[in-house]
Amino acid sequence: MSDNEIGGEPAPAALESQRKDGSTVVSVSGALDLTIAERLDQAILAAEEDGGAIVVDLSEVDFLDSTGLSVLLQARTRQRRDGGQRLSIVGSKHESVTRLLELTVTDELFF
């Protein structure tokens, strides 16, 4: 169990975007909240412009708030509107994040 799952502070946020074989992988770790949500949104928008598949890897995200969730929902809405199936989300291995997605019934939209 991580410190965050027992009431500790979430890990500092980090974001990395890599382009490989025509796809973009955007990896987020730590807290996906107001402090990094704008950077995630910009990384996804840039990947949309580049074309190809987009994978947002949340496997190392240990905290997700409504700001981070909103960025993911907006990205999903854009790709659906544009008729694409290019956006994939790799879920978090942290219970607090998966529980939030279950409670908001957004897990069904992404996985």
Short mmCIF file of the C-alpha atoms (twelve columns), coordinates in Angstrom:
data_MODEL
# 
_entry.id   MODEL 
# 
loop_
_atom_site.group_PDB 
_atom_site.id 
_atom_site.type_symbol 
_atom_site.label_atom_id 
_atom_site.label_alt_id 
_atom_site.label_comp_id 
_atom_site.label_asym_id 
_atom_site.label_seq_id 
_atom_site.Cartn_x 
_atom_site.Cartn_y 
_atom_site.Cartn_z 
_atom_site.pdbx_PDB_model_num 
ATOM 1   C CA . MET A 1   0.000   0.000  0.000   1 
ATOM 2   C CA . SER A 2   1.407   3.387  -0.950  1 
ATOM 3   C CA . ASP A 3   1.656   6.315  1.449   1 
ATOM 4   C CA . ASN A 4   -1.109  8.046  -0.490  1 
ATOM 5   C CA . GLU A 5   -3.501  5.141  0.008   1 
ATOM 6   C CA . ILE A 6   -3.084  5.388  3.771   1 
ATOM 7   C CA . GLY A 7   -3.450  9.143  3.918   1 
ATOM 8   C CA . GLY A 8   0.032   10.337 2.951   1 
ATOM 9   C CA . GLU A 9   0.881   12.952 0.365   1 
ATOM 10  C CA . PRO A 10  0.787   12.029 -3.343  1 
ATOM 11  C CA . ALA A 11  4.112   11.850 -5.149  1 
ATOM 12  C CA . PRO A 12  5.268   14.943 -7.078  1 
ATOM 13  C CA . ALA A 13  3.842   15.037 -10.590 1 
ATOM 14  C CA . ALA A 14  5.909   14.254 -13.664 1 
ATOM 15  C CA . LEU A 15  4.986   14.073 -17.345 1 
ATOM 16  C CA . GLU A 16  6.907   12.665 -20.286 1 
ATOM 17  C CA . SER A 17  5.816   12.529 -23.919 1 
ATOM 18  C CA . GLN A 18  7.550   10.295 -26.448 1 
ATOM 19  C CA . ARG A 19  6.867   9.776  -30.135 1 
ATOM 20  C CA . LYS A 20  7.682   6.310  -31.459 1 
ATOM 21  C CA . ASP A 21  6.697   4.491  -34.630 1 
ATOM 22  C CA . GLY A 22  3.985   7.036  -35.468 1 
ATOM 23  C CA . SER A 23  2.392   6.920  -32.012 1 
ATOM 24  C CA . THR A 24  2.686   9.196  -28.998 1 
ATOM 25  C CA . VAL A 25  2.921   7.884  -25.454 1 
ATOM 26  C CA . VAL A 26  2.237   10.427 -22.721 1 
ATOM 27  C CA . SER A 27  3.269   9.049  -19.327 1 
ATOM 28  C CA . VAL A 28  2.146   10.716 -16.125 1 
ATOM 29  C CA . SER A 29  3.335   9.843  -12.646 1 
ATOM 30  C CA . GLY A 30  2.537   11.138 -9.188  1 
ATOM 31  C CA . ALA A 31  -0.454  13.411 -8.690  1 
ATOM 32  C CA . LEU A 32  -2.564  14.218 -11.747 1 
ATOM 33  C CA . ASP A 33  -4.112  17.407 -10.447 1 
ATOM 34  C CA . LEU A 34  -4.227  21.132 -11.112 1 
ATOM 35  C CA . THR A 35  -0.422  21.391 -11.020 1 
ATOM 36  C CA . ILE A 36  0.079   19.187 -14.096 1 
ATOM 37  C CA . ALA A 37  -3.314  19.003 -15.830 1 
ATOM 38  C CA . GLU A 38  -2.535  21.885 -18.214 1 
ATOM 39  C CA . ARG A 39  0.720   20.219 -19.294 1 
ATOM 40  C CA . LEU A 40  -1.126  16.947 -19.907 1 
ATOM 41  C CA . ASP A 41  -3.763  18.740 -21.962 1 
ATOM 42  C CA . GLN A 42  -1.071  20.439 -24.075 1 
ATOM 43  C CA . ALA A 43  0.769   17.139 -24.595 1 
ATOM 44  C CA . ILE A 44  -2.421  15.414 -25.760 1 
ATOM 45  C CA . LEU A 45  -3.334  18.325 -28.059 1 
ATOM 46  C CA . ALA A 46  0.158   18.215 -29.615 1 
ATOM 47  C CA . ALA A 47  -0.156  14.456 -30.115 1 
ATOM 48  C CA . GLU A 48  -3.549  14.942 -31.784 1 
ATOM 49  C CA . GLU A 49  -1.973  17.369 -34.242 1 
ATOM 50  C CA . ASP A 50  0.878   14.946 -34.950 1 
ATOM 51  C CA . GLY A 51  -1.556  12.183 -35.882 1 
ATOM 52  C CA . GLY A 52  -1.291  8.507  -35.049 1 
ATOM 53  C CA . ALA A 53  -2.296  6.644  -31.936 1 
ATOM 54  C CA . ILE A 54  -2.161  8.346  -28.543 1 
ATOM 55  C CA . VAL A 55  -1.550  6.388  -25.356 1 
ATOM 56  C CA . VAL A 56  -1.911  8.131  -22.008 1 
ATOM 57  C CA . ASP A 57  -0.150  5.994  -19.427 1 
ATOM 58  C CA . LEU A 58  -1.542  6.555  -15.933 1 
ATOM 59  C CA . SER A 59  0.015   3.443  -14.403 1 
ATOM 60  C CA . GLU A 60  2.172   5.517  -12.040 1 
ATOM 61  C CA . VAL A 61  -0.506  8.101  -11.134 1 
ATOM 62  C CA . ASP A 62  -1.237  7.828  -7.414  1 
ATOM 63  C CA . PHE A 63  -3.723  10.701 -7.126  1 
ATOM 64  C CA . LEU A 64  -6.342  11.987 -9.570  1 
ATOM 65  C CA . ASP A 65  -8.574  14.999 -9.013  1 
ATOM 66  C CA . SER A 66  -11.409 16.500 -11.042 1 
ATOM 67  C CA . THR A 67  -9.002  18.689 -13.038 1 
ATOM 68  C CA . GLY A 68  -7.025  15.694 -14.272 1 
ATOM 69  C CA . LEU A 69  -10.202 13.727 -14.933 1 
ATOM 70  C CA . SER A 70  -11.597 16.661 -16.924 1 
ATOM 71  C CA . VAL A 71  -8.527  16.707 -19.207 1 
ATOM 72  C CA . LEU A 72  -8.990  12.987 -19.937 1 
ATOM 73  C CA . LEU A 73  -12.712 13.403 -20.612 1 
ATOM 74  C CA . GLN A 74  -12.119 16.370 -22.924 1 
ATOM 75  C CA . ALA A 75  -9.508  14.387 -24.885 1 
ATOM 76  C CA . ARG A 76  -11.924 11.471 -25.199 1 
ATOM 77  C CA . THR A 77  -14.714 13.808 -26.361 1 
ATOM 78  C CA . ARG A 78  -12.451 15.364 -29.023 1 
ATOM 79  C CA . GLN A 79  -11.344 12.036 -30.421 1 
ATOM 80  C CA . ARG A 80  -14.921 10.691 -30.511 1 
ATOM 81  C CA . ARG A 81  -16.162 13.889 -32.167 1 
ATOM 82  C CA . ASP A 82  -13.454 13.604 -34.785 1 
ATOM 83  C CA . GLY A 83  -14.447 10.006 -35.485 1 
ATOM 84  C CA . GLY A 84  -11.230 8.505  -34.226 1 
ATOM 85  C CA . GLN A 85  -10.319 5.708  -31.914 1 
ATOM 86  C CA . ARG A 86  -6.780  6.946  -31.477 1 
ATOM 87  C CA . LEU A 87  -6.834  7.568  -27.708 1 
ATOM 88  C CA . SER A 88  -5.993  4.753  -25.304 1 
ATOM 89  C CA . ILE A 89  -5.624  5.035  -21.555 1 
ATOM 90  C CA . VAL A 90  -3.440  2.726  -19.470 1 
ATOM 91  C CA . GLY A 91  -5.023  2.610  -16.034 1 
ATOM 92  C CA . SER A 92  -3.387  3.356  -12.718 1 
ATOM 93  C CA . LYS A 93  -2.214  0.572  -10.453 1 
ATOM 94  C CA . HIS A 94  -3.185  2.672  -7.430  1 
ATOM 95  C CA . GLU A 95  -6.490  1.863  -5.772  1 
ATOM 96  C CA . SER A 96  -7.369  5.485  -4.986  1 
ATOM 97  C CA . VAL A 97  -7.292  6.354  -8.695  1 
ATOM 98  C CA . THR A 98  -9.161  3.290  -9.918  1 
ATOM 99  C CA . ARG A 99  -11.774 3.838  -7.199  1 
ATOM 100 C CA . LEU A 100 -12.381 7.444  -8.333  1 
ATOM 101 C CA . LEU A 101 -12.876 6.265  -11.920 1 
ATOM 102 C CA . GLU A 102 -15.295 3.578  -10.747 1 
ATOM 103 C CA . LEU A 103 -17.280 5.988  -8.558  1 
ATOM 104 C CA . THR A 104 -17.646 8.484  -11.408 1 
ATOM 105 C CA . VAL A 105 -18.424 5.668  -13.878 1 
ATOM 106 C CA . THR A 106 -15.694 6.994  -16.145 1 
ATOM 107 C CA . ASP A 107 -13.764 3.721  -16.000 1 
ATOM 108 C CA . GLU A 108 -16.264 2.373  -18.544 1 
ATOM 109 C CA . LEU A 109 -15.398 5.211  -20.918 1 
ATOM 110 C CA . PHE A 110 -11.663 4.589  -20.879 1 
ATOM 111 C CA . PHE A 111 -11.182 0.836  -20.411 1 
# 
